[in-house]
Amino acid sequence: MLLGAAAQTPGGDGRAAASFEHLNLVGAAIRMPGFDDTILGAGTQFRQALASQGLAFRMNSIPRASMNLLDPPAPKSEQAYIGHRPTAIWGVHGILTSDLRQLGLRNAQLHVAFGYRGNTWRPSGPPMFGMTGLHIYKAWGEERVELKAGYHINDLEFIGMQIGGSLAAGAQGVYAVIPYLTGMSFFTLPAPTLNVRVRLPGAFYVKSAAQRSLDPDGAAATARRNATGFRFRPHGNGLLQIHELGFRQAATETRRQKWIRAGLLYNHSRYRNLASGVREHGNHSLYLLADFQVLQPDAGRPARGMFAGGTVMGAPARFNAYHRYWEGRVYWMGPRASRPHDVASIVVARLGHSPARLEALRVEGRPFWEGSSAVTASYSIRLSPGNYLNGALTWTRGAAITPRVADALIANVTWSLFF
């Protein structure tokens, strides 16, 4: 589909949205709800006035609350994981886009974004407010070649960890941390990047990025040294290469959806060796994900149905506290014909802890888990356009590396609001 072409999306006023859906998020691995699937809708005077000038503005907010149902809340000083005591994470994301018609460009977009993130438990991520996107998108040859250049968050561009490929239902499932440990940018922590995707014959594609790495010492260090997000290259933050090869086939009346992708993240920064304490080159991660539509009950809505998928990730144990990740998932897009936008899922995951990190804990005499296992069941319901509520229960053993905390049954409630 050309960026300037009409684009229908689930929701109400499809005709109003069709004229400027090309101003939505483009060129990413995930989908953001269309403008007609927002609380403000697509036909408001404000949106139509902006669209007449080739502009669009939207805001998203996805607050989350978590708590363990099996035990009383841990003391504040002893909290070891999200939900160990009642934990809240919240934020807001504002996005302004322009199709650059004033410059005479076609199939192009300027993307400017800001974000705020807060929480009640600081180890879950640094609280911050700043720029989260400032980049140019350009496509050539009916989107056969796509380029993004500027500041961006690459966890929306690669891997596709969100269930069903949708931001609305993407809060489900288990959190795979390995790509972030190896330097990939994510919400509220953007980085300068040059991304190129080439669509090959037969639904194959190849996509690569040259991104400035996040700080080798983690997200908190990144936020501390680059609070606004604009700093181009803090000392010690080197190049991160991301390369992905995939096959992505959309569902139609006569075929089922398939998405297979494999990739490499290679970081040229110097990371601390967990065994020796010396900073060295060589941190990287590998991933393989596959999702298949196994049932397609409604030819009129081919994207509905039952899906099965799996994930394998790995990274060097000498650099990363978590170095192996396995996941299996089954999910239903539109489990009932009357509710085609709901999503139900079951996810089973295993996270392996670094032997180098465990040996250091053993020497210190501290108790630890050698790995973490989790099972999550969740349901995301579309209450109204732009208004999604997700409830999930996660049983987990080894929720933290240390201390050796008891098994937990964590209730998660996520409210996804798109304005």
Wavefront OBJ file of the C-alpha trace (Angstrom):
o trace
v 0.000 0.000 0.000
v 1.381 3.416 -0.923
v 1.591 5.883 1.957
v -0.632 8.334 0.139
v -3.334 5.771 -0.550
v -6.530 5.359 1.453
v -6.126 3.042 4.448
v -9.109 1.533 6.239
v -8.662 0.491 9.881
v -10.975 -1.194 12.413
v -13.301 1.211 14.142
v -15.986 3.711 13.312
v -15.494 6.454 10.752
v -13.354 4.665 8.174
v -14.058 7.223 5.461
v -12.720 10.057 7.622
v -9.602 8.089 8.544
v -8.859 7.022 4.987
v -7.623 10.463 3.939
v -4.772 10.655 6.475
v -4.001 7.159 7.770
v -0.621 7.529 6.043
v 0.224 9.881 8.941
v 0.031 6.988 11.420
v 3.132 5.037 12.494
v 4.748 3.684 9.310
v 7.575 1.288 8.533
v 7.474 -0.380 11.970
v 7.224 -4.015 13.048
v 4.030 -3.337 15.017
v 0.700 -1.653 14.295
v -0.637 1.370 16.121
v -4.452 1.682 16.151
v -5.803 3.732 13.255
v -7.075 7.254 13.808
v -10.668 6.021 13.693
v -9.802 3.561 16.491
v -9.034 6.389 18.933
v -11.019 8.096 21.669
v -11.092 11.376 19.731
v -11.917 9.639 16.464
v -10.877 10.601 12.958
v -13.675 12.979 12.032
v -13.168 15.723 14.633
v -12.679 19.274 13.383
v -9.248 19.401 15.052
v -7.998 16.285 13.280
v -9.479 17.234 9.928
v -7.961 20.734 10.117
v -4.512 19.287 10.780
v -4.915 16.634 8.072
v -5.726 19.321 5.487
v -2.181 20.625 6.099
v -0.611 17.162 6.018
v -0.293 16.968 9.818
v -1.538 14.634 12.558
v -1.203 14.680 16.336
v -2.016 11.840 18.719
v -1.336 10.799 22.295
v -1.154 7.335 23.859
v -1.131 6.270 27.497
v -0.704 2.696 28.771
v -0.745 2.618 32.617
v -0.154 -0.734 34.339
v -0.671 -2.066 37.871
v 0.777 -5.327 39.264
v 0.604 -7.217 42.556
v 1.345 -10.679 43.930
v -1.792 -12.508 45.069
v -0.071 -15.284 47.043
v 1.708 -13.362 49.799
v 1.418 -10.055 51.669
v 3.266 -7.136 50.040
v 7.010 -7.187 50.647
v 8.484 -4.287 52.634
v 9.430 -1.406 50.364
v 13.157 -1.884 51.023
v 12.942 -5.583 50.065
v 10.994 -5.376 46.779
v 12.748 -7.594 44.218
v 10.394 -7.663 41.209
v 7.380 -5.909 39.675
v 4.376 -6.906 41.792
v 6.407 -8.058 44.827
v 4.523 -5.202 46.422
v 1.773 -3.309 44.514
v 3.584 -1.635 41.612
v 2.333 0.964 39.151
v 3.971 2.047 35.888
v 2.489 4.872 33.839
v 3.343 7.245 31.049
v 2.168 9.285 28.103
v 3.419 9.414 24.520
v 2.690 12.344 22.211
v 3.357 12.091 18.459
v 3.263 14.775 15.745
v 3.656 13.664 12.135
v 3.840 15.501 8.806
v 3.697 14.020 5.304
v 6.100 16.773 4.125
v 3.834 17.792 1.249
v 5.106 21.351 1.708
v 8.521 20.107 0.552
v 7.031 18.300 -2.431
v 8.022 14.891 -1.069
v 5.968 11.754 -1.671
v 5.838 8.656 0.545
v 7.663 10.558 3.287
v 6.997 11.460 6.905
v 8.501 13.611 9.640
v 7.965 12.045 13.063
v 8.380 14.120 16.252
v 7.540 12.556 19.629
v 7.921 13.119 23.349
v 7.241 10.831 26.280
v 6.947 10.685 30.043
v 7.363 7.543 32.134
v 6.926 7.140 35.886
v 6.695 4.249 38.342
v 6.522 3.357 42.004
v 9.612 1.078 41.892
v 12.712 2.631 40.356
v 14.473 -0.620 39.281
v 11.579 -1.225 36.828
v 12.946 1.605 34.705
v 14.202 5.151 35.107
v 11.466 7.806 35.394
v 12.016 10.491 32.802
v 10.491 13.016 30.422
v 12.072 13.833 27.094
v 12.214 13.459 23.361
v 11.360 9.929 22.166
v 11.406 10.417 18.409
v 12.776 12.858 15.825
v 13.254 11.186 12.471
v 12.504 11.254 8.757
v 10.863 8.312 6.948
v 11.087 7.890 3.180
v 9.918 5.052 0.927
v 10.666 4.275 -2.696
v 9.189 1.887 -5.265
v 5.805 1.198 -3.610
v 7.554 0.738 -0.245
v 10.020 -1.809 -1.615
v 12.765 0.244 0.061
v 12.152 2.163 3.299
v 14.511 4.385 5.279
v 14.300 6.008 8.714
v 16.974 8.404 9.908
v 17.135 10.298 13.193
v 16.323 9.570 16.845
v 14.034 6.596 17.328
v 13.020 3.660 19.586
v 13.966 0.453 17.801
v 11.949 -2.021 19.871
v 8.992 -0.962 17.686
v 11.048 -1.630 14.540
v 12.581 -5.068 15.086
v 11.819 -8.496 16.579
v 8.039 -8.043 16.975
v 7.637 -9.106 20.615
v 4.099 -7.708 20.962
v 1.444 -10.426 20.723
v -0.398 -10.189 17.435
v 1.906 -7.396 16.263
v -0.372 -4.759 17.816
v 0.493 -2.035 20.327
v -3.067 -2.218 21.698
v -2.722 -5.867 22.788
v 1.058 -5.873 23.080
v 1.131 -5.509 26.858
v 0.331 -9.206 27.141
v 2.867 -11.956 27.557
v 6.248 -12.232 29.244
v 8.909 -9.528 29.074
v 11.937 -10.615 27.008
v 14.806 -8.426 28.255
v 17.793 -9.690 26.247
v 17.602 -7.206 23.311
v 17.568 -4.315 25.796
v 20.557 -5.698 27.710
v 22.497 -5.634 24.450
v 21.751 -1.958 23.778
v 18.518 -1.648 21.751
v 16.597 1.615 22.261
v 13.094 1.561 23.757
v 10.347 3.925 24.969
v 11.664 7.039 26.743
v 15.238 6.048 25.777
v 15.637 6.866 22.052
v 18.905 6.791 20.174
v 20.227 8.098 16.857
v 19.665 5.412 14.237
v 19.665 4.770 10.499
v 17.204 2.001 9.573
v 16.743 0.467 6.128
v 14.210 -2.198 5.114
v 14.131 -3.871 1.696
v 11.138 -5.988 0.713
v 12.202 -9.002 -1.334
v 10.058 -11.176 -3.628
v 7.713 -13.686 -2.012
v 6.974 -11.800 1.270
v 10.638 -11.929 2.369
v 12.364 -8.846 3.743
v 15.685 -7.768 5.172
v 16.014 -4.914 7.649
v 19.109 -3.374 9.246
v 19.928 -0.558 11.633
v 23.020 1.347 12.636
v 22.035 2.635 16.088
v 24.047 4.366 18.770
v 23.947 1.925 21.667
v 22.274 2.657 24.957
v 24.690 2.850 27.881
v 26.537 -0.450 28.560
v 25.741 0.031 32.270
v 21.989 -0.099 31.639
v 18.866 2.022 31.382
v 19.444 3.996 34.595
v 22.901 5.056 33.399
v 21.464 6.001 30.004
v 18.820 8.221 31.614
v 21.325 9.792 34.005
v 23.832 10.684 31.290
v 21.295 11.659 28.605
v 18.214 12.964 30.411
v 16.601 14.755 27.439
v 17.469 12.098 24.837
v 19.174 14.573 22.477
v 22.794 13.773 23.329
v 24.176 12.175 20.173
v 26.962 9.986 21.551
v 27.778 9.911 25.262
v 31.322 8.722 25.905
v 31.526 4.925 25.812
v 28.289 4.360 23.873
v 29.379 2.792 20.597
v 27.638 1.474 17.503
v 24.899 -1.167 17.730
v 24.239 -3.107 14.534
v 20.831 -4.773 14.137
v 20.164 -7.131 11.231
v 16.905 -9.020 10.660
v 15.782 -11.397 7.927
v 12.115 -12.297 7.844
v 9.137 -13.711 5.990
v 5.851 -11.899 6.669
v 2.675 -12.981 4.886
v -0.605 -11.248 5.641
v -3.838 -13.229 5.981
v -6.273 -13.220 3.077
v -9.440 -15.139 2.270
v -7.333 -17.935 0.768
v -4.219 -18.040 2.959
v -3.232 -17.842 6.601
v -0.901 -15.382 8.241
v 2.771 -16.282 8.787
v 5.617 -14.298 10.299
v 9.106 -15.742 10.758
v 12.059 -13.521 11.688
v 15.628 -14.033 12.826
v 18.213 -11.469 13.727
v 21.482 -10.380 15.275
v 22.316 -7.425 17.516
v 26.060 -6.737 17.688
v 27.289 -4.023 20.055
v 30.666 -2.335 19.544
v 30.619 -0.762 23.038
v 32.775 -2.132 25.832
v 30.706 -4.087 28.381
v 31.824 -5.189 31.823
v 32.772 -8.869 32.020
v 30.706 -10.269 34.923
v 33.498 -12.678 35.897
v 36.607 -10.483 35.615
v 35.157 -6.969 35.936
v 37.175 -5.887 32.882
v 35.416 -4.016 30.073
v 35.554 -5.886 26.753
v 34.115 -5.819 23.247
v 31.884 -8.571 21.902
v 28.435 -8.231 23.463
v 25.691 -9.379 21.123
v 22.389 -11.254 21.001
v 20.609 -13.556 18.571
v 16.872 -14.141 18.173
v 14.449 -16.337 16.272
v 10.667 -15.862 16.399
v 7.851 -17.503 14.450
v 4.068 -17.004 14.500
v 1.566 -19.016 12.458
v -2.181 -18.732 12.056
v -3.439 -22.272 12.694
v -7.203 -21.630 12.533
v -9.057 -19.158 10.313
v -12.770 -19.357 11.145
v -13.987 -16.303 9.235
v -12.956 -15.736 5.618
v -14.616 -12.327 5.747
v -12.183 -11.320 8.528
v -9.076 -13.303 7.605
v -6.912 -11.868 10.401
v -9.203 -13.436 13.024
v -8.292 -16.851 14.352
v -5.992 -18.938 16.496
v -2.209 -18.455 16.319
v 0.778 -20.346 17.699
v 4.301 -19.045 18.062
v 7.659 -19.375 19.744
v 10.756 -17.354 20.624
v 14.405 -18.253 21.242
v 16.983 -15.632 22.281
v 20.557 -15.831 23.460
v 23.431 -13.579 24.543
v 26.914 -14.093 26.047
v 26.708 -15.066 29.715
v 29.925 -13.187 30.498
v 28.229 -9.813 29.780
v 24.540 -10.293 30.546
v 22.804 -11.306 33.776
v 20.083 -12.957 31.649
v 21.549 -14.892 28.744
v 18.875 -17.324 27.447
v 15.163 -16.892 26.767
v 12.585 -19.385 25.459
v 8.890 -18.706 24.908
v 5.884 -20.587 23.563
v 2.562 -18.854 22.943
v -0.962 -19.529 21.756
v -3.318 -16.637 21.155
v -6.678 -15.893 19.624
v -7.304 -12.718 17.622
v -11.032 -12.027 17.882
v -11.938 -15.110 19.961
v -15.634 -14.352 19.402
v -17.173 -13.172 16.151
v -19.027 -10.438 18.033
v -15.724 -9.113 19.462
v -13.226 -9.188 16.583
v -10.749 -6.807 18.283
v -10.313 -8.755 21.555
v -7.210 -10.894 22.110
v -6.783 -13.915 24.418
v -3.397 -15.516 25.032
v -1.419 -18.112 26.964
v 2.364 -17.652 27.153
v 4.936 -20.029 28.695
v 8.478 -18.706 29.151
v 11.848 -19.608 30.629
v 14.651 -17.101 31.325
v 18.172 -18.393 31.970
v 20.469 -16.585 34.409
v 24.155 -16.087 33.654
v 26.500 -18.656 35.273
v 29.056 -15.869 35.721
v 26.558 -13.787 37.669
v 25.478 -16.799 39.733
v 29.077 -17.664 40.608
v 29.628 -14.130 41.910
v 26.513 -14.470 44.094
v 27.718 -17.868 45.318
v 31.051 -16.364 46.385
v 29.191 -13.596 48.219
v 27.032 -16.189 49.994
v 23.799 -14.753 48.617
v 20.820 -17.019 47.714
v 19.700 -17.067 44.075
v 17.577 -18.754 41.425
v 19.371 -20.362 38.481
v 16.529 -19.400 36.129
v 13.019 -18.046 35.977
v 9.885 -19.810 34.679
v 6.516 -18.172 34.028
v 3.067 -18.944 32.658
v 0.775 -16.043 31.717
v -2.905 -16.135 30.762
v -4.417 -12.868 29.586
v -7.387 -11.307 27.857
v -7.480 -7.904 26.158
v -10.937 -6.413 25.600
v -11.709 -3.448 23.362
v -14.168 -1.425 25.446
v -14.647 1.268 22.811
v -12.578 2.897 20.049
v -9.118 3.638 21.427
v -9.941 2.098 24.818
v -8.460 -1.350 25.592
v -8.347 -3.105 28.964
v -6.026 -6.055 29.518
v -6.119 -8.402 32.504
v -3.439 -11.044 33.055
v -2.368 -13.603 35.636
v 1.262 -14.734 35.722
v 2.540 -17.619 37.814
v 6.296 -17.329 38.167
v 9.094 -19.218 39.883
v 12.330 -17.287 40.300
v 10.951 -13.807 39.690
v 14.333 -12.308 40.691
v 17.872 -13.646 40.408
v 18.471 -12.775 44.053
v 17.173 -13.139 46.710
v 15.541 -16.539 46.313
v 11.961 -15.265 46.588
v 8.924 -17.549 46.809
v 6.739 -18.471 43.837
v 4.302 -15.708 42.907
v 0.942 -15.320 41.203
v 1.005 -11.812 39.805
v -2.124 -9.988 38.678
v -1.508 -7.390 35.982
v -4.029 -4.838 34.746
v -3.090 -2.660 31.776
v -5.260 0.092 30.338
v -4.323 1.136 26.808
v -5.703 4.539 25.798
v -5.234 6.011 22.322
v -6.355 9.595 21.738
l 1 2 3 4 5 6 7 8 9 10 11 12 13 14 15 16 17 18 19 20 21 22 23 24 25 26 27 28 29 30 31 32 33 34 35 36 37 38 39 40 41 42 43 44 45 46 47 48 49 50 51 52 53 54 55 56 57 58 59 60 61 62 63 64 65 66 67 68 69 70 71 72 73 74 75 76 77 78 79 80 81 82 83 84 85 86 87 88 89 90 91 92 93 94 95 96 97 98 99 100 101 102 103 104 105 106 107 108 109 110 111 112 113 114 115 116 117 118 119 120 121 122 123 124 125 126 127 128 129 130 131 132 133 134 135 136 137 138 139 140 141 142 143 144 145 146 147 148 149 150 151 152 153 154 155 156 157 158 159 160 161 162 163 164 165 166 167 168 169 170 171 172 173 174 175 176 177 178 179 180 181 182 183 184 185 186 187 188 189 190 191 192 193 194 195 196 197 198 199 200 201 202 203 204 205 206 207 208 209 210 211 212 213 214 215 216 217 218 219 220 221 222 223 224 225 226 227 228 229 230 231 232 233 234 235 236 237 238 239 240 241 242 243 244 245 246 247 248 249 250 251 252 253 254 255 256 257 258 259 260 261 262 263 264 265 266 267 268 269 270 271 272 273 274 275 276 277 278 279 280 281 282 283 284 285 286 287 288 289 290 291 292 293 294 295 296 297 298 299 300 301 302 303 304 305 306 307 308 309 310 311 312 313 314 315 316 317 318 319 320 321 322 323 324 325 326 327 328 329 330 331 332 333 334 335 336 337 338 339 340 341 342 343 344 345 346 347 348 349 350 351 352 353 354 355 356 357 358 359 360 361 362 363 364 365 366 367 368 369 370 371 372 373 374 375 376 377 378 379 380 381 382 383 384 385 386 387 388 389 390 391 392 393 394 395 396 397 398 399 400 401 402 403 404 405 406 407 408 409 410 411 412 413 414 415 416 417 418 419
